[in-house]
Amino acid sequence: MTHTVLIAEDDRAIRDSLTRALTLEGYRVRIAADGIQTLAVLAEQRPDVLVLDVMMPAPDGLEVCRRLRAAGDRIPVLMLTARVEVPDRIAGLDAGADDYLVKPFDVDELFARLRALLRRNPPAESTQDVLTVADLRLEPPARRAWRGGRELELSRTEFDLLELLTRNAGAVLDQTTLYERIWGYDFGPGSKNLAVFIGYLRRKLDRPGLSPLIHTVRGVGYTLREP
């Protein structure tokens, strides 16, 4: 199957370079040079994944991502940023991006990130799945989750991570396994990506009066278990 990638990037050199590389890799490519063009292309013909530069002319990448998520659009978003500080990267994830890549980047790493995003579809055999742990309920085919009867608003990455932890409830999953299964790539011991998303899930799951479900196993990884 040939996937379509929308490259939203105002730097023409980067845009052209990515277009050539992705085309050679077998992708269909569409391009946009600013936020307005990006939203127009998305409205006209939905691609399979969006490569979105943070610093585009208004609306910038963060605002484009926020608008998509506010409209209920769950298209996978790989954010490109020249900002290396952790708060800047977290801003992209808070806006609804599924992953981020810091410029300059290796094109093979870009390919790996895109492959990971594109294969995050529920397996065909799981169409009847309903997962429950305590008062947590997941319906993977519909990509919906509830805790205590209240539906959770989860990003694509948040849902994938919660589903993986729920399917392995009671087991401790190490960080390498979580990175490989969710992102398709182990970012190494210095990465904060996993900790950021675990924090997002905890804030959405552990409302006042509810016992924590996700637990840290120091030096190993994380586990989801009943209180």
N, C-alpha and C positions, 0 to 999 in steps of 0.2 A: 504494500500500500504506500502510495506517495503522499507525504504530508506537506501541508502548506504552512510556511512561516511568514509572519508579518514582521519586517524589520522597521521599527520606528526609531530613527536616529537622524539628528540634524547634521552630523559631520559626514559630508559626502564621501570622503576617503574611506571612512569606516563602513559606511553603508555599501559602497561599491565592493569593498573587500569581502564583507560578509555575504553579499549577494553571490559573488563568484564562488566562494568556498562552499556555501550551502547548495548552490546549483550543482556543483561537481559532486557533492555528497548525495545527490538524488532528491533534494527537496524542491518543491515549488516555492518561489519567493515573491512576496509583494513588499512594496516599500512605502514609507511615509517619512516626511521630513520635519513634521511638527505635530503638536497635539491635535489640531483641528483635522489635519489629513488622516491621522491615525483613527480618530473616531469615525470619520467618513468611510474609510476603508472597512472598518469593522462592521459598520451598519450595512454596507453594500454586499460584502461577501465574507463570511466568517472563516478565518484561518484556523488551523489546528493549534497553533501556539503563537504567542506574541513575545518578541524580543524588544524590550522597551527601555530607551535611554532616559535617565532621570532628568537631565538638563536640557531637554528640548524647549523650543519656544512655546509660549503659553497656548493651551494649558500644558504644563510640564508633565513628565512621566508619572510623578506621584499623583497629580490631580487626575490624569487619565485613568490610572489604576483605581483610584477612589471612586470615580464615576462608574466604571465598569462594575465594581463590586456592589455599589449602591443600587445598581439596576439589576442585580442578581446574575450578572454574567460571570461564569466560572472559568472562562478561558484560561489555560495555563499561561502565567506571565513570568518571564525571566527578565529581571531588571538589570540594566547595565549602569554602572556608576563609576565615576573617577574618584569618588570620595572614599577614603580608606578607613575613616574613623567608624567605630562600632555604632555610635548613635545615628550616623547617617545611613548605615546599612539597615538598622532597625526601623528607621523611618520608612524605608521601602517595604519591609515586611509588614509594618503596621498599615500601610496603604493597601495591602492585599496581594502583594507579589508572592509568588510561590518559591522563588529562589532569586539569588542575586549573584552577579559576577563583577569583579572589580577590574577596571581598565588599568593598564593593558592586560589582556588575557590571552591564553593559548587557545587557538581555534579548536584543538582536540578536546579541551576541557569544555568549551561551548557545546560541541557535539554531544559530549557525555551528559551534560546537564539537560539538553533538549531531549535526548533519548529517554532519560529518566522521567521527565515531565510527560512525554507522549505515551509512555507505557502504563501510566497510572489509571487504567480503566478497570472496573471490576471484572474479574474473570467470568466467563459465560456460565460456569457451573455454580456460581454463587448467587444466581438471580433470585433465589428464594430465601436467602440468608436473613435472619434476624439475630443479632448478637445482643446478649444481655449480661451485665455484671452488676449485681445489687440493683440500684435504681437507674442505672445507665442502660440505654437502649439504642442500638444502631441498626439502620436499614441500609447496608452498603449499596444495593442496586439503585436506590433513590438518593444515596449520599445524604441521608438525614440522620440526626442524632438528637436524643432527648436525655435529660437528667431530671429525675423527680417530676416527670410529666411536662417539663418546660423544654421547648425545642432550643437547640444550641445553634448559633450562627457561626459556622466554621468555614475557614478558607479551605481550598483544595488540599494544601499541605497539612493543615491541622487535621482534617478528616482522615487523610491517609495515615498519619501518625497515630491517631486515636484508634483507628480500625486495627492497625498492626498490633498495638498494645492490647486491645480488647481480645483479638483472636488468640493472643498468647497470655491471657490473664493468669496471674500467679507465677509466671516464669519471668526471670530477669533477662532482659535483652541488652546486650552490651552496645556501646556507642558505635562500634564499627558496623555491627549488624544493622542498627537503625539507619545509619548513614547510607549503607549500601542498598537497603530495601526501599528507603524513601527517596533518596536523592540519586542513587545509582553511582555514588562516588564518595569515598571516605576523605573528608577534608583535612584529616590529621588532628592531633591533640590540641592544637591552638585554636581550632574553630569554635565559635560560639553559636553557630547556626542551630544546632539541636537544642541547646539550653534555652535559646530564645523561644522556640516553638513549644517546648515543654512548659515554659512560663506562660505562654498564651493559653494553652490548654488548661492549665491549673486555674487561671483566673476565670475561665468560662465554666469549668466543672465545679469548682469548690466555692459555691456561693455560701453566704452566712447560714450557719445551721447544718451544713452538709459536711460529712467527713471526707477528707482527701482520698482520692482514688489512685493517683499516680504518685509513686514513691521513688526516691533516689536511692540507689545502692552505691554508696561511695566507692569510687575507684573502679566501678564496673559499668553501670548503666542505669536503666529504669525498669520499673515493673508496675503494672496496673493490677490491683487486687481489691477485693471487698474490704470494707472497713472492719 
